[in-house]
Amino acid sequence: MQCNSITFSGHALQRMFARGIKTEDVKSALSECETVADYPYDRPYPSRLVLAWANEKPLHIVVAQSAEDYACYVITAYIPTTKLWHDDFKTRRSL
């Protein structure tokens, strides 16, 4: 994902701190991630759920991006579990 700048929401920073996820891991993950789901109607910018790997662990990041200047806004980040996701971490389990 091409990000000319990366801004973390207050919510993202709080949740990342609680989950032991480093901002450096998220920044590097965004450069080598795969889109899991698109949310084109989110405002003020469309967002997506992406999958990346940090320290050999899966990492999900919800990120919005401005189409004008490719600025990225991290909404949240978490380590997905196989309780909610299949082993590929791209497909949500039916509950």
N, C-alpha and C positions, 0 to 999 in steps of 0.2 A: 504494500500500500504506500503510495507516495504522499508524504506529509511534509509540507514546507515548514510547518511549525506544529508543536504538540502542546495542548493545554489540558490540564487535568481539572475536572470539576472538584469541588469540595467533597461531594459524596464519594467520588472515585478515590480521592486521597484517604478519606476516613476508612473506607472499606478495604482498600489495599493495605493500609497499615494494620488493620485488624486481621487480615488474612496473610500477612507476611509477604506481600508482593512488592517488589522494589520498582520504583519509577524507571530505573535503567532497564530492567527486564521488559517492561511494557514498551518502552521506546524502541528497543532492539527488536522485540517481537512484531511490532507494527511493520517493520521493513520486510519481514518474511512470514506473512500470515496468509491464511486462506479464509475466504468468506464462507460462513455457515448459513447466515440468514441476512436478507436485506430488509430494511424498514424505510422504504422510500417516502413515506408520508410523515415521518417525524419532522418536527420543527424545532428550531429554525433551520436545521440542515438535515438531510436524509442521513440515516445511520445504518450500521450493520453490526452483526455479531461476527467476530473473526476468531479463528483458532490459530494459535501459534504454540511454540514449545520454548520453555525457559527452564534451564537447569534440568533438562530431560523430563520435565513435567508439562502436561497440557495446560494451556492458559487460554481462557475465553476473555475477550475484550469487547465491550460495546463502545463503538466509536462513531461520532458524527463527523462529516467532512464538508467543508465549503467547496462548492464546485468552482468558485471564482478564484480563490487563491490557494487551494489545497491545504488549508489549515485544518488540523485534526483536533477534535475535542473528545477526550476520553471520559465516558460517562460512568463506567464501572469496569472492574476486572475481577475475575475469580478463577479458581482452579476447579474445573468441572469434575464431577464424580460419576462413576459407572452406575450409581444408583439412579441418576436422572438421565444419563447419556450412554449410548452404546459405546463399545470399545474404541470406535473411531473418533469419538467425541464430536461428531458432526451430526449425529442423528439422535434426537430426543426419544427416550423410552416412553411408551404409553403407560400411564399409571392407572 
